């Protein structure tokens, strides 16, 4: 009963977003070719789930080791913050709350008022707060995982069904976000 109520509540929130026109159905695209891309700013939202978080950290380890002046920004859940050391461009938030309200003023200016070339949400399960946050940020390319509602938020979606190994999907995303 509670699950049906939560799904109904989520559907109502999404209907409201769609009705007032705040979901980005016409997201601009970024040209990708065999050599990669020339993106400057890339935002990666790490998964809420602990096991998936560990796989994502392992897969994206090279990016996480880049210096603090890199063009990569990371958002991680407070529950996972002690599992890995992150560099200065990491923002720690509680995924169960409104993410935009938790970002400090310096980062908020850059993230919410700036424009990213690529935004990646590594959560395989739909997370309303993460998707809503991705929706309000200007970006040419938004990558996420397929769900009932993902068409409203992402222009590239990967299928994380039980037949796909999550590490392989993360490696595919990793190859997409590496610039030339």
N, C-alpha and C positions, 0 to 999 in steps of 0.2 A: 504494500500500500504506500509506504513512504517512498519507494523507488519510483512508482508511477507519479506521485505528487512532485518529486524532484524533476522528473522528465517534463512534466506538464509545466512546471515553473520555468525551466530552461527554455522550452518552446515559446512560452509567453515572452520571456526576455528577448529572445531572438526575433520574434515577430515585432516586438516594439522597436528594436534596433532597425529592422528592415523598413518598418512603416515610417519612422522619422528620418530615414535615409542616411543612417550613419554606418551602414555596412558597405564596404567597398567592392561592389560587383565589377566595376571597370578599373581594375588595378593596372597601371601601366606595366609594360613588360621590359625586360632587359635582354639584349641580344647575347646569347650564349653560342659559342662555337667550339670546335675541337680543341683549340688552344686555351680555352678558359674565358675569362672576362677581365675587365680592368676596374673592378669595383674598389671604391675607396673606404667606405664604412659598412661594416657587417655586424649585425646584432644576432647573437645566438642565445636562445633561451634553453637552458638545460632542463632535463626532465625532473618531474616531481618524484616519481617512483625511484626508490633507492637503487634497485638492481639496474634499471635502465640508466640511472645517473652514472653508476660505476662504468658501464659499457661506454657511455658517451664520453666520459673523462678519458678513458683509455683510447678511444678512437680519435678524439680531438686534442690529444696531449701535445702535439707539436704546436698547435695554435695557442694553447694555454701557456706555453713556455716563452712565447714572444715577449719582447720588451713592453714596457708600459706605454710606449708611444705608438703602439700598433693601432691599426684601424679596426681591430676586432673588439667588440664589447660583449660581455657575458652577463646573463641574468641567471642567478641560481636561487633555489629555495632555501630558506633559513635552516630547514632540517638537514640539508646536505652540505652546509658551509664548512664543516670541520673535516670532511672526507678528502679534501685536496686543497693545496695552497694555490690561490688564484692571484693574478696580477692586479694592478691598480684599476684597470678598466672593467672590474667586476662589480656588479650591483647585487646585493643580497636582499631578497624580498620574501614575503609570505604569500605563496600562491593561492591561499584560501581567502585573501583579501584583495581589494582593488590595488593592482600593482602600481598604476600611475601615481597614486597618492603616497606611496612609500619611498619614492625616489627623491634623494636630496636635491637641493636647488641647482647645484653645479651640473649634475648629471641630467636633471630634468630639462634644463635649458638645451643641452645637446641632443638628448634623445627625443623628447616630445616636440621640440621646435625645429629640429634639424631634419635631415632626410637621409635615410639609409639606402644603399644600393640593394642590399639583400638582408632579409630578416628570416631566421630559421627558428622554428619552434620544434624542439626535439621530443616533446610529449606525444607519445603514441596514443594515449587516451585523451579524449576531448576534455579540455580544461577551459571553462567559460572565461575565467579571469585572464588567462594567458591569451586566448583568442581575441578577447575584447581589447586587451592592451596592444596586440599586434595590429588590430584594426585601426587604432587611432594614430599610429605612427606612419609617416609618409615613407613609402618604399617602392622601388621599381619591381622587386621580386619578393614574394612571400612564400616560404616553403613550410609545409606542415604535413601532417598525416591524415589520411582519409578517414572521415567520420560522417555521420548523418548531417553535420552542420558545417563541415570544412569548406564547402564551396563558397560560403559567405565571407571567408577570411583569407584563404590562401589561393594563389594562382598556380602553384605546383604542389601536388599532393602525392605522397607515397602510401602504398598499401601495406599496413603493418599487421596483416592477418596472420593467423597461426602458421601459415605455410612459409612465411618469410622470417629469416633470422634477423633480429634487430641490429646486430653488429654489421651485417652486410648493408642494411639500409643506411645506417649512420656513415659507413664508408662511402656510399654513393653520395650522400649529402656533403661529406667532407671534400670529395673531389669537385663538387659543384661550387663550393665557397672558396677554394684556393684560387687566388688571382694568377694571371699569367706573369 
